[in-house]
Amino acid sequence: MIILGIDPGIATLGYGVLLAEGGRFSAVDYGVVTTPKGTPLPERLEKLEEGVAALFDRFTPDEVAVEELFFTKNITNGIMVAEARGVVLLTARRRVGDNIFEYTPNQIKMALTGYGGAQKKQMQMMVQALLKLKSLPRPDDAADALAVALCHGHASRLRTQFRIK
């Protein structure tokens, strides 16, 4: 199974593609889709849609895992991230139907480290260890996307094992 993990953002959207086989996970690819600051919002959203659609064309994921929006002090930034999430969810819906799963930052941290308050560096180290990467995944947004995909991979295994819908 191919899992596409996404860490939504308007300036930088992180993605991580995992291959899940027999309870083992390997990184196929990871990186970011960026939009230039100062570009009109509709143009930035279009660039994100094109970038996400290209990921679907390139990797044909079976399932998509997206990080849920967390509360932010900067309301303007929060709204723009929510708009980016909308683009991601709509694009994913058109490509994989109902095979879209959303996880909160705390769920992701718990799944990877067992602690909902894990720091970013701890998360990156766990992603590196679990995927047997030679170095910490960079940039941070790509590491976050790999973490989302790993969280889903573990949750998906449990759902399958216990036949949970």
C-alpha atoms as a printed R data frame, in Angstrom:
    type eleno elety resid chain resno       x      y       z
1   ATOM     1    CA   MET     A     1   0.000  0.000   0.000
2   ATOM     2    CA   ILE     A     2   1.215  3.505  -0.834
3   ATOM     3    CA   ILE     A     3   0.444  6.185   1.782
4   ATOM     4    CA   LEU     A     4   0.740  9.889   1.027
5   ATOM     5    CA   GLY     A     5   1.182 11.975   4.174
6   ATOM     6    CA   ILE     A     6   0.607 15.712   3.977
7   ATOM     7    CA   ASP     A     7   1.496 18.550   6.337
8   ATOM     8    CA   PRO     A     8  -0.602 21.405   4.903
9   ATOM     9    CA   GLY     A     9   0.710 24.931   4.603
10  ATOM    10    CA   ILE     A    10   0.241 27.884   2.296
11  ATOM    11    CA   ALA     A    11   3.925 28.811   1.903
12  ATOM    12    CA   THR     A    12   5.310 25.293   2.348
13  ATOM    13    CA   LEU     A    13   3.306 22.080   2.092
14  ATOM    14    CA   GLY     A    14   5.189 19.004   3.230
15  ATOM    15    CA   TYR     A    15   4.650 15.575   1.703
16  ATOM    16    CA   GLY     A    16   5.894 12.113   2.535
17  ATOM    17    CA   VAL     A    17   5.266  8.958   0.530
18  ATOM    18    CA   LEU     A    18   5.539  5.593   2.274
19  ATOM    19    CA   LEU     A    19   5.365  2.034   1.046
20  ATOM    20    CA   ALA     A    20   3.666 -0.196   3.621
21  ATOM    21    CA   GLU     A    21   4.346 -3.916   3.232
22  ATOM    22    CA   GLY     A    22   3.660 -6.551   5.869
23  ATOM    23    CA   GLY     A    23   3.815 -4.137   8.774
24  ATOM    24    CA   ARG     A    24   7.010 -2.513   7.519
25  ATOM    25    CA   PHE     A    25   7.316  1.000   6.196
26  ATOM    26    CA   SER     A    26   9.840  2.508   3.830
27  ATOM    27    CA   ALA     A    27  10.158  6.053   2.550
28  ATOM    28    CA   VAL     A    28   9.595  6.303  -1.186
29  ATOM    29    CA   ASP     A    29  10.002 10.078  -1.366
30  ATOM    30    CA   TYR     A    30   9.504 13.220   0.671
31  ATOM    31    CA   GLY     A    31   9.787 16.928   0.121
32  ATOM    32    CA   VAL     A    32   7.819 20.134  -0.132
33  ATOM    33    CA   VAL     A    33   5.603 22.101  -2.481
34  ATOM    34    CA   THR     A    34   6.226 25.830  -2.081
35  ATOM    35    CA   THR     A    35   4.443 28.996  -3.139
36  ATOM    36    CA   PRO     A    36   6.116 32.401  -3.445
37  ATOM    37    CA   LYS     A    37   5.351 34.948  -0.743
38  ATOM    38    CA   GLY     A    38   3.535 38.000  -2.073
39  ATOM    39    CA   THR     A    39   1.734 35.999  -4.758
40  ATOM    40    CA   PRO     A    40  -2.071 36.454  -4.712
41  ATOM    41    CA   LEU     A    41  -3.813 33.797  -2.599
42  ATOM    42    CA   PRO     A    42  -5.840 32.236  -5.465
43  ATOM    43    CA   GLU     A    43  -2.605 31.771  -7.420
44  ATOM    44    CA   ARG     A    44  -0.897 30.179  -4.405
45  ATOM    45    CA   LEU     A    45  -3.820 27.790  -3.899
46  ATOM    46    CA   GLU     A    46  -3.722 26.864  -7.581
47  ATOM    47    CA   LYS     A    47   0.020 26.131  -7.339
48  ATOM    48    CA   LEU     A    48  -0.633 23.910  -4.299
49  ATOM    49    CA   GLU     A    49  -3.382 22.058  -6.171
50  ATOM    50    CA   GLU     A    50  -1.074 21.499  -9.135
51  ATOM    51    CA   GLY     A    51   1.701 20.280  -6.835
52  ATOM    52    CA   VAL     A    52  -0.568 17.888  -4.934
53  ATOM    53    CA   ALA     A    53  -2.125 16.599  -8.170
54  ATOM    54    CA   ALA     A    54   1.395 15.935  -9.494
55  ATOM    55    CA   LEU     A    55   2.119 13.850  -6.373
56  ATOM    56    CA   PHE     A    56  -0.970 11.740  -7.075
57  ATOM    57    CA   ASP     A    57   0.073 11.300 -10.703
58  ATOM    58    CA   ARG     A    58   3.623 10.328  -9.747
59  ATOM    59    CA   PHE     A    59   2.958  7.997  -6.805
60  ATOM    60    CA   THR     A    60  -0.701  6.856  -7.164
61  ATOM    61    CA   PRO     A    61  -1.282  6.585  -3.404
62  ATOM    62    CA   ASP     A    62  -3.913  4.210  -2.058
63  ATOM    63    CA   GLU     A    63  -4.579  6.295   1.043
64  ATOM    64    CA   VAL     A    64  -3.918  9.861   2.123
65  ATOM    65    CA   ALA     A    65  -3.191 11.075   5.662
66  ATOM    66    CA   VAL     A    66  -3.486 14.790   6.416
67  ATOM    67    CA   GLU     A    67  -2.537 16.653   9.567
68  ATOM    68    CA   GLU     A    68  -5.498 18.475  11.080
69  ATOM    69    CA   LEU     A    69  -5.308 22.181  11.724
70  ATOM    70    CA   PHE     A    70  -4.253 23.117  15.228
71  ATOM    71    CA   PHE     A    71  -5.161 26.342  16.982
72  ATOM    72    CA   THR     A    72  -2.906 29.232  16.151
73  ATOM    73    CA   LYS     A    73  -2.448 32.691  17.617
74  ATOM    74    CA   ASN     A    74  -2.131 34.227  14.156
75  ATOM    75    CA   ILE     A    75  -5.682 34.007  12.828
76  ATOM    76    CA   THR     A    76  -4.721 35.147   9.315
77  ATOM    77    CA   ASN     A    77  -2.111 32.409   9.007
78  ATOM    78    CA   GLY     A    78  -4.558 29.861  10.438
79  ATOM    79    CA   ILE     A    79  -7.161 30.778   7.837
80  ATOM    80    CA   MET     A    80  -4.651 30.446   4.998
81  ATOM    81    CA   VAL     A    81  -3.517 27.034   6.259
82  ATOM    82    CA   ALA     A    82  -7.183 25.994   6.457
83  ATOM    83    CA   GLU     A    83  -7.625 27.082   2.846
84  ATOM    84    CA   ALA     A    84  -4.571 25.036   1.852
85  ATOM    85    CA   ARG     A    85  -6.068 22.033   3.692
86  ATOM    86    CA   GLY     A    86  -9.247 22.510   1.674
87  ATOM    87    CA   VAL     A    87  -7.284 22.296  -1.562
88  ATOM    88    CA   VAL     A    88  -5.514 19.147  -0.333
89  ATOM    89    CA   LEU     A    89  -8.728 17.465   0.840
90  ATOM    90    CA   LEU     A    90 -10.606 18.250  -2.376
91  ATOM    91    CA   THR     A    91  -7.745 17.031  -4.570
92  ATOM    92    CA   ALA     A    92  -7.416 13.868  -2.474
93  ATOM    93    CA   ARG     A    93 -11.174 13.258  -2.537
94  ATOM    94    CA   ARG     A    94 -11.149 13.361  -6.336
95  ATOM    95    CA   ARG     A    95  -8.253 10.886  -6.484
96  ATOM    96    CA   VAL     A    96  -8.821  8.393  -3.653
97  ATOM    97    CA   GLY     A    97 -12.455  8.897  -2.662
98  ATOM    98    CA   ASP     A    98 -13.069  8.054   0.989
99  ATOM    99    CA   ASN     A    99  -9.496  6.876   1.622
100 ATOM   100    CA   ILE     A   100  -8.571 10.149   3.353
101 ATOM   101    CA   PHE     A   101  -7.637 10.145   7.026
102 ATOM   102    CA   GLU     A   102  -6.987 13.091   9.314
103 ATOM   103    CA   TYR     A   103  -4.880 13.150  12.470
104 ATOM   104    CA   THR     A   104  -4.281 15.807  15.098
105 ATOM   105    CA   PRO     A   105  -0.725 16.792  15.995
106 ATOM   106    CA   ASN     A   106  -1.175 15.061  19.379
107 ATOM   107    CA   GLN     A   107  -2.342 11.817  17.736
108 ATOM   108    CA   ILE     A   108   0.701 11.870  15.473
109 ATOM   109    CA   LYS     A   109   3.080 12.512  18.370
110 ATOM   110    CA   MET     A   110   1.469  9.756  20.456
111 ATOM   111    CA   ALA     A   111   1.673  7.270  17.579
112 ATOM   112    CA   LEU     A   112   5.379  7.879  17.006
113 ATOM   113    CA   THR     A   113   6.778  8.648  20.456
114 ATOM   114    CA   GLY     A   114   4.098  7.641  22.951
115 ATOM   115    CA   TYR     A   115   4.033 11.232  24.226
116 ATOM   116    CA   GLY     A   116   1.610 13.889  22.959
117 ATOM   117    CA   GLY     A   117   3.952 16.699  23.937
118 ATOM   118    CA   ALA     A   118   6.966 15.456  21.960
119 ATOM   119    CA   GLN     A   119   9.233 18.146  20.536
120 ATOM   120    CA   LYS     A   120   9.909 18.519  16.811
121 ATOM   121    CA   LYS     A   121  13.471 17.147  17.129
122 ATOM   122    CA   GLN     A   122  12.174 14.031  18.940
123 ATOM   123    CA   MET     A   123   9.651 13.487  16.162
124 ATOM   124    CA   GLN     A   124  12.294 13.836  13.468
125 ATOM   125    CA   MET     A   125  14.547 11.354  15.247
126 ATOM   126    CA   MET     A   126  11.692  8.828  15.493
127 ATOM   127    CA   VAL     A   127  10.856  9.256  11.811
128 ATOM   128    CA   GLN     A   128  14.531  8.716  10.975
129 ATOM   129    CA   ALA     A   129  14.717  5.603  13.170
130 ATOM   130    CA   LEU     A   130  11.424  4.049  12.055
131 ATOM   131    CA   LEU     A   131  12.197  4.550   8.366
132 ATOM   132    CA   LYS     A   132  15.911  3.744   8.740
133 ATOM   133    CA   LEU     A   133  16.925  7.012   7.069
134 ATOM   134    CA   LYS     A   134  20.616  7.930   6.999
135 ATOM   135    CA   SER     A   135  19.920 11.447   8.264
136 ATOM   136    CA   LEU     A   136  17.111 13.464   9.793
137 ATOM   137    CA   PRO     A   137  14.459 14.162   7.165
138 ATOM   138    CA   ARG     A   138  14.535 17.769   6.000
139 ATOM   139    CA   PRO     A   139  12.921 20.220   5.649
140 ATOM   140    CA   ASP     A   140  10.752 20.155   8.783
141 ATOM   141    CA   ASP     A   141   7.523 20.142   6.770
142 ATOM   142    CA   ALA     A   142   8.587 16.986   4.925
143 ATOM   143    CA   ALA     A   143   9.534 15.318   8.227
144 ATOM   144    CA   ASP     A   144   6.103 16.235   9.590
145 ATOM   145    CA   ALA     A   145   4.433 14.736   6.519
146 ATOM   146    CA   LEU     A   146   6.372 11.485   6.949
147 ATOM   147    CA   ALA     A   147   5.224 11.441  10.588
148 ATOM   148    CA   VAL     A   148   1.592 11.834   9.471
149 ATOM   149    CA   ALA     A   149   2.014  8.954   7.013
150 ATOM   150    CA   LEU     A   150   3.630  6.742   9.686
151 ATOM   151    CA   CYS     A   151   0.841  7.560  12.140
152 ATOM   152    CA   HIS     A   152  -1.690  6.490   9.538
153 ATOM   153    CA   GLY     A   153   0.275  3.374   8.657
154 ATOM   154    CA   HIS     A   154   0.183  2.223  12.272
155 ATOM   155    CA   ALA     A   155  -3.500  3.135  12.682
156 ATOM   156    CA   SER     A   156  -4.374  1.397   9.414
157 ATOM   157    CA   ARG     A   157  -2.624 -1.807  10.542
158 ATOM   158    CA   LEU     A   158  -4.623 -1.789  13.765
159 ATOM   159    CA   ARG     A   159  -7.897 -1.166  11.914
160 ATOM   160    CA   THR     A   160  -7.146 -4.078   9.599
161 ATOM   161    CA   GLN     A   161  -5.981 -6.366  12.393
162 ATOM   162    CA   PHE     A   162  -9.058 -5.716  14.512
163 ATOM   163    CA   ARG     A   163 -11.430 -5.164  11.586
164 ATOM   164    CA   ILE     A   164 -12.320 -1.651  12.692
165 ATOM   165    CA   LYS     A   165 -13.963  0.648  10.152
